[in-house]
Structure formats: C-alpha cells, structure tokens
C-alpha cells in the first residue's frame, strides 16, 4: 500500500492535514491477541434482539482456560439481578451484578461489607440522586453499621491528589479502621479515586464499586485499575486493586446525560474492534436502540462488555501484555485529554477520536482493509462521538504527551493497533514510525 500523509478518503471530510518532523522510535517486540468467539443471538434484524428472557438468574463464569459458560445460578443473589459475571482472580475473585433496581436489594451490598464502618465516596452530581438510597441499602436491618460519606466535586479536572486527600481526611476524622469498607458511588472518576484511596488507606481496605455511568459500567469499574491524573499525564499515579464486588444498577442510566451515554458507548465499541467481531456487528445493528436507552439493549451491551473485560483481566490482571489491548485508541485519547485539558472532552469522546487515529494508522501499515476504516468511522458517527481530535491539538502536543504514556517501555512507544480481520489486534512497538508520523500529520494542523 502506498504511503500517504493524507487521511483515509472516508474520513477526509473532517480531517486536517499538515506537516511536522517525524517521530523516531525504535521497534519493540509485538504481542498479539485474537479473542475466542462467543455465541450471540441472531443479528438478522435491525431491531434490537436480546437473548430470550430467562426465569432463573444466570451466572457467567470467566476463566483463562475455557470460554464463558452460562449456567443456572441456584444461589439467591437478589430478585433484580439478571446476570452475574465472575472475575476469576483466585483469592481476589469477585462478582459483577447486573440488573434493574439493584440499589433496592440491601443484601447484595451488605454481603460484601467487612466491619462496621463504611465510607461512601461520591460527587456533587450523584449524591442528590442516589446517596440516600445507597445508605438505606447499607443500613437496612443492619443497625450495627455506621455509614459516612464524602462528596467530591464532579469532573475529570478534580481527579488529582488534592481531591484524593479529602477522602483520606474523612476516613481519618471518622476513625475508620482496617475492617472498614469504601464504597465508590459514581462514574469512572469516583471509581478510580475511591479505589486508589482504598488501596492506600491503612495499606489497603475493602471497597465496592457502584458505577452510575455507562462508561464505568462497561469498563472502568471492572478490573481493579485505580488512580489519579498528573498534570503531565492521565492516570500516571495509581494501583491495581480489586473491589469486593461491582454492583451495576441499570436504572441509574435513566439520569445519565446523552453526552455521557455516548461516551460509554465508545468503550463498548472498542471491545468489538479488538476481540469480539460479533459484538461489533450487533452494535452496528442496534446503535439506535442503545441511544434510545432501550433497557434490554443497554443491559446486553453492559453484560457483553463486562464478559470481555473480565476474561482479559482474569488472564492478565496487571497489564503485562494482553490486557494492554483493552487500550485501543487510549494512547491518542489520553494525549487529547491531557493536552486539551482534563474534562474538556469526556473520556469516551477522546478515546473515540483516538480509535479513529489508531485505525487510520493500522490501515497505513497495511494491516487492515479500508472496509474496517469506514465501519469504525460510521459507527462512531452514529453514536454521536468525535472522529477527529480538537483543532488545538498539534503534532508536537501529541508527541510530547505520548512520550510519557504508561505503555512506553525503555523509551519505546508501544501501541494497540488492529491487524487482520475485524476483532483482532496487536500490542506492539514493532511498526513503521513513518505511519505514526503520517497519521499525526493527517489529523493535526501542524
């Protein structure tokens, strides 16, 4: 395939083209991963087609040695639970409960509380909506427990050490001990900060994730990545620390703004691109149902996303290789968030533009055909997500931020790129640096 500094024709209408010095990076060993296929319901109709209703609740077991298996869950997990996805990490394993009205199921939360002291970490947007309900669930017929809360400012720009100290201040003031439980009630920012606080407070206390945004439900609440941002880079300070459980009440999406809903859809699209072709095809056919908040469509997208992430995390908990594939588009996207200003774009918006750039680069390398480029662009447009970075992003801004990305090893920038048929990707530093340079030029003014 002939090299070109212009963007793929299907993206040309909104691209910006310019020139800048090329980025010189040496090669690194590659890592590839193709996902095992899962059975999906028929995709013959453009209308959402969810799996047939089940009278018994289902538990999805995820492990590194077998494909996900659906089996009858005989244990009583709560009347609203439609699915339980298990994250298999040995002694650190935990369930992901998915269903409607789960915040009205006190036993689901109480069974994972250790000790008598609980600290709920939330923000100014979520507290008026769900804090009282969560406190009621934690204290229902449980008079011995004490629940405190800390309400943080809302937004990515507050995901920093200064805000994190407010959590520690509250925990120390309330004399929380090592048997206390932290509860993260909110989106990805709250989940990441509460988890990091739990990992660090008294060198580690229990915590529970209650994600209230689609982004957190399909991605950030699962897998134990916690942390805060630094002015020079996103999520550079943190820890791997697993929760006791993840409780996903799909009813919380009823209060989610449209922009944040779309942001979460962007992460769901990612799973289809890197390892689950059938899920990507399902999303192509059911995007309008997702945007219209069809409860069955959203529940299925959440379940499938959690299954994908749980399987990867169970095989590579601390991102030694395979788990890095979950970061398709994130190197470009994190650069946008850092250079453009935390909170200016939502995480899923930055990742969407980053995925388009990663796909463009994959095409320039000759690793995918142009039909995949077009399909990625079309599905992100349908989801009302950006397909180019902000106009203020320059080649030099991308270069400087990407140079401190967490996936840099020994000075080598490694990227997640698509390679082969849809649903396959590689995590590699072994690529032609000219292609990266051309992609940056194609999407930036200078």
N, C-alpha and C positions, 0 to 999 in steps of 0.2 A: 504494500500500500504506500503510495507516495506521500511523503511528509508535507504538511501544510500548516501554516500558522493561523489559518482561519478556522472558525468553529464549524462543526458539522452542519451541513445545509439545513437540517431540520430545526436547528437552534439559531440560525443566523439572524432571524428577525429581531431578536432581543440581545444579541451579543455585541460586545465592544472589543475591537481589535487594536493592538498597538505593539510596540517593540520595547525590549529591555534586555539587559545582559542575561545570559543563560546561567542557570543554577548548576553547579558542578558538584555531583555527589558520586562517590564510588558505589559499586554494587555490593549487595549483601545476599546471603542465602535466601532462597524463597521458601515459602510454606504454602501449601495449597490444601483446600478442603472442599469436598463436594458432599452435600447433605444426603443422608438416606431419605428415601421417599416415604411419605405418609399417605394413607388413604384419605381421599377427600370426597365430600358429597358431589353429586353431579353438578357440572357447571354449564349445562346445556341452555339455561335460561338467563337472560339479562337481569331478571328479577332475583333478589336475594333468595338463596336456597340454603337454609341452615340444616344441620343434621336433624333427623327426626326427633321429636320430643321424647325424653326418657322419663319413666316414672321413678326409677331409682336414681340416686345421685351417682355420678361417675368419678372415678379417680384415675388420673393419668400418671402412670409410673414412668419416670425418665431415668435411664441409666446409660452408661457408656458401652454396654455390651449388647443391648437389644433396642429395637425400635420401640417407640411408645406403644404401650398396651392399654387398651380400655377394658376395665373390669369393674364388676359390681362392687360398690363400696358398702359393706354391711355395717360399718361403724356409723353411729349417729353424728353427723357433722353439722347439722343445722338445716332447718326446713328451707331456707332460701338459697343454699349452696347448690349450684348446678354442676360445678366441676371442681375437682381438687387436682392441681398439678404438683407433684412432688419434685423438689430439687434435691437430687441424690448426692450428698456430700459426706457420706458416712456419719460421723457423730455430729456434724453440723448441718444435717439434712433438715428441711423444713417444708411445710405445705404452703401452697398458694391457693387460697379460697376465692372462687369467682362466683358471683351471683347477685341477685337483686335483693335489696333490703337487708344486707348482712350487718349493717350497723345496728339493726334491731334484734340481733342474735347475741345476747350477752355471753353465752358460753363460748363462742368462737374466740373472743378476745381473752376472757378470763382464764381459759385453759393454758394460755401461753404467758401469763403474768407470773413472774417469780417475785416472791417477797410481798411486802405490804405497802411499798411506796411506788407510785407511778408518776412520771413526768411526761405530760403531753406537750410536744413541740409542734406549733402550728404557726399560721401567719394571720395578718390583719384581714385578709380576704376570706379565708376558710373558717376562722374562729366563729364569726356570727352565724355561719351556715351549719356547722357540724360539731363544734366543740362540745356543746351541751349534750348532744346525742351520744357522743363517744364517752363522756364522763358517766352518763346514765348506764351505758352498757358495761362499763368497768366496775361500777359500784352496785349494780342490781343484785340484791340479796347477798351482798358481799360487804358488810359494814366494817370489816376489819381493814379494808384497803383505804389508803389516802391518795387522792389524786390532785396533783398540782399541774399548772400549765404555764408555759412561757409563749407569748405571742410576738413573733418576729415581724419586721417589715416585709412586705411582699415584693419579690423581684430578684432577678439574677444578679443585679448590681449589689445586692446585700449578701451574696454568698461569699463571705470573706471571714477572716479571723476575728475581726471586730464584732461582727454579729454572732459568731460562734461563741464568743466569750459570754454572751447573755445567757446561753444555755447552761454553761458551767456555773455562772453566778447563781442562777436559780437553783440548780441542783445542790450546790454547796450551802446556800442560805436555808434550804429545806432539809438539810442534813440527810440527803439520800445516801444509802449505803450500797454495798456491792450486790445485794439481792434486789435492788430496785430495777424497774423496767422503764425504759424510754419508749414513747410511742410517737412515731412520725405521722402527723396528720396533715397532708397537703400534697403538693406536686413534687417534681424532681428536686427542686432546690431544698425544700424542707426535708425530704427523704435523705438526701446526701449529707446535709448538715447534721441532722439528728443522728444518723448512723455513725458519722465521724465522731460526734460528741460521745456516743455510747461506747465507741471503740477506745476512746482516750480517757474517759472519766473513770477514775479509780482503776485504770488499766484494763477496763472492759466490763460493761454491764449489759444486761439483756435489752433487746429492743424489738419493736414490732413496727411493720410498715403498713400504713393505711393510705394508699395513694388515691388522690381525688381528681387527677387529670389523666387523660388518655395517654399522654407521654409517659407518665410514671407507671401507669397500669400495664402498658405493653413493654416497657423497657427498664427504666431507671430503678424501680423498686425491687427488681429481681436481680440477684447475682452478687450482692454484697459490696459493690463499689460505692465508697463513701468519700466525701472530701469537700474542699472549698477551692475557690479560684484565687489566683495571684494576679496582680496587675499585668504581669508579663505572660501569663498563660492560664488556660482554663483547666481546672481540676488537677493542678500540679501538686497539691498538698492533700493527702488523704490516706485511706487504708482500705484493705479488703476486710470486710467484717459482715458476717451473715446475720440476718434477722432471725427471730424465733418463728415468725410466720409473716406472710403477706396477705392482707385481707382486702379484696377488691370488691367493693360495693358498686355495681354498675349504675346504681341510681344517682351517684354523685356526679355523673356526667350530665345530668339534666341541668345543672347550674353552670356548666363549663362554657365559656365564650366560644363562638365559632372559630376564631383565630387559633385558640389553643386546641380545639378539636382537630383542626387541620394539621397543626404541629405534631400531634400524636400520630396521626395517620402516616406522616412522613417516616417515622420509625418503623411502623408496620410494613410499609413498602420495602424498607431495607431488608427485612427477613426474606421476603420473596426473591429479591435480587441475588442475595448471597448464597441461599441454600434451600429454597423452597419454591420451586417454579410453579407448582400448583396453587400455592397461596397467592403468588403474584397474579396469576391468571384469575383467581377468584376475586381479588381486589379490582382488577380491571373491569370485571362484570358487575361488581357490587359497590362501586365507589359512591354512586348517588345514594344508595341505601345507608352507607356509613355517614355521609354528610348530612343526611336527613335524620340521623340518630335512631335508626331502626334498632330497637333493643336486641333483637336476635343477631343482627349483623354485627353490632358492636361487641356483643358477648363472644361471638365466634372469633372475631379478629383478635380480641384480647386473649382468648384461650390459645389460639394457634401461635400467637406471638410468644406467649409465656412458655409454651411447649418447646418452641425453637430455642429460646434463650436458656431454658432450664437444661436442655440437652447439652448445649455447648458449655455452660458453666460446670455441669457435672463432670465433663471431660477435661476442662482446663480452667480451674477456679481462679487462678491468679495471672491469667493472660500471658502465659509463656509462649503462646503461638496461636493455637486455634481460636481462642476467644477474641483475639485481636480482629478477626474477620467481622465481628459484630460492629466494627467501627467504620464501615464503608461510608465515605463522604465526610467523616468526622475530622480528619486532618485539615481539609479545606474549610469545613464548617466551623471548627474551633478557632481557626485563624480569623474568620469573619467576626465571630463573637468577641474575640479579644481585641482586634484592631478597630472594629467598628464601635465597640463599647458594649459591655455586658448589659443585656436587657433591651437593647435597641431592636434586635431581632430575637424571636423565640428560638430555642434550641433546634426544634424541628424545622424551622424555616431555614436556618443556617445550614443544617445538615442536608436539606433538600437541594439547595444550591450546590453544596459540596458533592452530593451524589452525582449531579449532572456533570460536574467537573471531572469526577473520577471516571465516570462512564465515557466522557469525551476523551480522556487520556487513554483509557483502555482501547478505545477504537483507534486512536492514533498509533498505538503499539501493534495493531493488527490482531488483537486478542479476542475481539467480539465483532459481530457484523453490525451493519447500520440499522437493522430492524430493532435491535435491542436499544440503541441510542434513541430511536424515535419513540419506542414504547415507554421508556423511562420518562422522557420529556412529556409525553402525552398524559401519563397517569399522574404526574406531579402537577401539571396544569389543571387537570380535572379536580385535584384535591385543593386547589387554590393556594398552592405553595410556590415560592420563588424558584426560578430556574436559572438565575444569574446572580452573582454577588452584588452588594451595594455599589453604586457608582464611585464611591470614595475609596474602594479597595484598589490598591495598586499592586503591581508585581512585587515591588520591594516590600510592601506590607505583608503579603503572603509569605515571602521568603523569610523575613525576619522572625515571624511568629512560628512558622513551620519548623524552623531550626531548633526550637526548644520543645517540640511536640514530644509527648511521652513515648512515642514509638521510634524516636531517634535512638540508635544504638551505635556507639563508637563513632559518632559523627555522621552516621548514615541515616538518611530519611527513608523509612520503610512505609509503604502504602498498601491499602487494601484496594485491589482492582479486580474487575470482572475478567474472566478468562474462560473461553469455551462457551457451551450452550448456556442459556438463561438458568440461573440457580447455582452457578459455580463461580468461585472467586479464588484469589491468591493473596497472601500477605507476604510481601517481598520487597527487597531493596535492589533486586536484580532486574532493572528495567533501563531503557534508553533515556537518559536525562533530557535529551532533546524533546521527547514527547511531553514531559512535565513542563518544560520551558514554553513549548508551543501552546499548551492548554492555558497556562497562566497568561500568556500574551493575548490569547483569544478572548478571555473573559474580563480582562482589565484594560483600562485606558492607557496605562504606561507601565 
